[in-house]
Amino acid sequence: PNAVCCSDHEHCCPQGYTCDVSAGTCTKQSEVISMVQKQPSLRNVICPDGTSECPDGNTCCKLSSGQWGCCPLPNAVCCSDHEHCCPQGYTCDVSAGTCTKQSEVISMVQKQPSLRNVICPDGTSECPDGNTCCKLSSGQWGCCPL
């Protein structure tokens, strides 16, 4: 998670290595390895604790453990059982395990554990845990998988 971002804004090297952009390599004393291509950053939903995250299009909901979980629906209603959620505009009927909206009744949706991603310096771009945020030539943030 502490990779070296290379000056070409497209590659990175492991911590402790130096980028040799012209050669496309990373060097550390006599050791030479290939540079690693950066990946585009993720756009996740940041939960209220500031560290837990859910994939884009999900809603953060508290789990019974007190941790944050992810409801795989946008703007979802978090149910009081801390295990399920319902689509926006529906009401949770925890005892029946359903979501209701007027006469429409559907099954509740199971929450998923939240993600622990690295938040990039812009505060909105994110990289998978264990990656390093590096600027791309476009000015956006990318992820170095080191």
N, C-alpha and C positions, 0 to 999 in steps of 0.2 A: 504493500500500500504506500510505499515511499519511493516510487519510480522516479527516474530522471526524465523530464519532458524535453525532447530534442528541439532544436531551433527551427527545424523544418515544419513544425506544427502538425506532423503526420505520424511521427514515430516516438518511441520511448525506449529507455534502457532500464535494467534493474538498478536498484540502489547501489551506489558505490562504483558504478560504471560511468564512462564518459562517452557521449555521443560522437561518432565520427560520421557526420551526415554525408560527406562526399563518398565515403566507402560503404555506407549503409550498415555500419557495424557499431557495436558497443565494446569498449575496451576497458580492461581493468588489469593493469600491469601487463603481463604477456598474454593474458586471456582475451580472446576476441570472439564475440558471438554476434549473430544477426540482430538488427533492430527489430522491435515489435511494433506492428501497425496498431494505431489507436482505433477504438470503436466509438460510435456516436454515444453520447450520454443518454441516460434514461430520463423520462419525464414522469415522475411518480407523485402521488399525493402524499404530502408530509402530514403525519398525524399530530395532534395537539401537544404531544410530549416533545416534539422537535427532533426526535431521533428515529422513531418508528415510521415506516412508510408503506404505502400500498400502491399496487400498479395503477397506472392511469385508468380512469373510468371506474375505480373502486371507491368505497366510502370507508373511512376509519371508524371502527366501533370498539368499545371496550369489551374485553373478554372477562370471564368470571375470575381469572387469575389477576385481574387488574392491569394486565398488559393490553396493548392495542392489537386488534385484529382487523382483517379486511373483509368487507362485504363486497362481493364481485358485481356490484350494481352502482351506478352513479347516483348521488344524492339519496341514498337509501335511508330507510327508517331502521334504527338500531333497536332490537327488541330487548325487553327487560330481563330475559333469561341469560343475556350476555353470550349467547351461542348462535343466535339467528338474526336475520334481518329481512326486511320486506322492501319491495320497490317503492319509490317515491309516490306518495299519495295513498298508500295502503296503511292499514292499521294492523299491528301485531296482535294475534290471538294466541298467546303462548300456550294456554291450556289445550287448545285444539291443534296447535302446530301449524297454523295457517295465517295467511295475510288476507285481509278483507278490504274491499273497496266497494261500497254500496252492496249490490247483490253478488259481486264477483268474489270468489274465494280461490286462492292458490296456495300451494305449499310454501312454507318458510324456506329461506335460503341459508345454508350453513356458512358461517364465517370461516376465514382462513387465517393462519398466523400472519403477522405483519412482516415486512422485509426489513433488514438492517443494511441500508446502503450508505455509501459515502456521499455526503452532500458537497457539491462543488462550490467554489467561492462565490458564484453568482446567487447562491441560495435557492435556486430552483432546479438546476441540472443535477443529476445524480449518476453515480456509477455503482455497479455491484460491489458488495463487500469484498475487500481484498484488492480492489483496483485503485488506481491513482487518477485524479482529475487532471487533465492537461488541455491547454487551449489548442483548438484546431486553427488552420489558416483562415477559416471563415469567421473566426472570432468566437464561435460557439465552443462549448466544452466537450471534450471527448474523454474516453476512458482507456487508460493503459492497463491491460490485464496483468500487472505486476505489482 
